[in-house]
Amino acid sequence: MDQAFLEIVKKEFIEQRKQILASLEARNNEMKDLVKPIASGDEVDVASDANDIATLTSLGAQDAAMLERINAALDRINQGTYGRCVKCGKEIPMERLTVLPYAVMCVPCASEEERRNR
């Protein structure tokens, strides 16, 4: 694996992680603000707030999943296994990692896994 590429990817992962953590913190604060007034609002306000909470929860889950993928990729970089397919052990092409930097499988193994999970 090209060391310069690894450094670039690592910096990008760290920056993305910072952004996601900041976003999750902001959503957490928004959630706290929404939960407080629910008991005192009318039915429309309560329904609107409940919808906002559901949206924030869904977005938070998506961010949490992305954070998990980023942390796993950073762990693989630190362990020296980044860029290797977890299934067959072959090197994942740089083109794939450029498009999907947290990929854990090469295209053939990922395709096989998708077919199996259908």
C-alpha positions in Angstrom: 0.0 0.0 0.0 1.3 3.4 -1.0 2.3 5.3 2.2 1.4 8.7 0.8 -2.1 7.4 0.0 -2.4 6.0 3.5 -1.5 9.3 5.1 -4.1 11.2 2.9 -6.8 8.7 3.7 -6.0 8.8 7.4 -6.2 12.6 7.5 -9.5 12.5 5.7 -10.9 9.9 8.1 -9.8 11.9 11.1 -11.4 15.0 9.6 -14.6 13.2 8.8 -14.7 11.7 12.3 -14.4 15.3 13.8 -17.3 16.5 11.6 -19.5 13.5 12.5 -18.8 13.9 16.2 -19.6 17.6 16.0 -22.8 16.8 14.1 -23.8 14.2 16.7 -23.2 16.6 19.5 -25.3 19.3 17.8 -28.1 16.8 17.2 -27.9 15.7 20.8 -28.4 19.3 21.9 -31.3 19.8 19.4 -32.9 16.6 20.8 -32.6 17.9 24.3 -34.3 21.2 23.3 -37.1 19.3 21.5 -37.8 16.9 24.4 -38.3 19.6 27.0 -41.3 21.4 25.6 -43.2 18.3 24.4 -45.4 18.0 27.4 -46.6 21.6 27.2 -47.4 22.0 23.5 -50.6 21.5 21.6 -51.2 18.3 19.5 -49.7 19.8 16.3 -46.6 21.0 18.2 -46.2 17.6 19.8 -46.6 15.8 16.5 -44.1 18.1 14.8 -41.6 17.7 17.6 -42.0 13.9 17.6 -41.4 13.9 13.8 -38.3 16.1 14.3 -37.0 13.7 17.0 -37.5 10.7 14.7 -35.6 12.5 11.9 -32.8 13.4 14.3 -32.6 9.9 15.6 -32.4 8.5 12.1 -29.7 10.9 11.0 -27.8 10.2 14.2 -28.0 6.4 13.5 -26.6 7.0 10.0 -23.7 9.1 11.4 -23.0 6.5 14.1 -22.8 3.8 11.4 -20.4 5.9 9.4 -18.4 6.7 12.5 -18.1 3.0 13.1 -16.8 2.4 9.5 -14.3 5.2 9.9 -13.0 4.0 13.2 -12.6 0.4 11.8 -10.7 1.8 8.8 -8.4 3.8 11.1 -7.8 0.7 13.2 -6.9 -1.2 10.0 -4.5 1.5 9.0 -2.8 1.4 12.4 -2.6 -2.4 12.3 -1.2 -2.4 8.8 -4.1 -4.3 7.3 -5.8 -1.4 5.5 -6.3 -2.1 1.9 -6.5 -5.9 2.3 -9.7 -7.8 1.7 -10.9 -9.3 5.0 -12.3 -12.3 3.1 -9.6 -13.4 0.6 -6.6 -11.3 1.9 -5.8 -9.9 -1.5 -5.0 -6.2 -1.9 -8.1 -4.0 -2.6 -7.4 -1.9 -5.7 -6.5 1.8 -5.1 -9.3 2.8 -7.4 -11.9 1.1 -5.1 -10.4 2.6 -2.0 -10.4 6.1 -3.6 -14.2 5.8 -4.2 -15.0 3.8 -1.0 -12.1 4.4 1.4 -13.6 2.3 4.2 -14.1 -0.8 2.0 -13.2 -4.0 3.7 -13.6 -6.3 0.7 -12.4 -6.4 -2.9 -15.1 -6.2 -5.5 -15.4 -9.9 -6.2 -15.7 -10.8 -2.5 -18.1 -7.9 -1.9 -20.3 -9.0 -4.9 -20.3 -12.6 -3.7 -21.3 -11.4 -0.2 -24.2 -9.3 -1.7 -25.5 -12.3 -3.7 -25.4 -14.4 -0.6 -27.3 -11.9 1.5 -30.2 -11.5 -1.0 
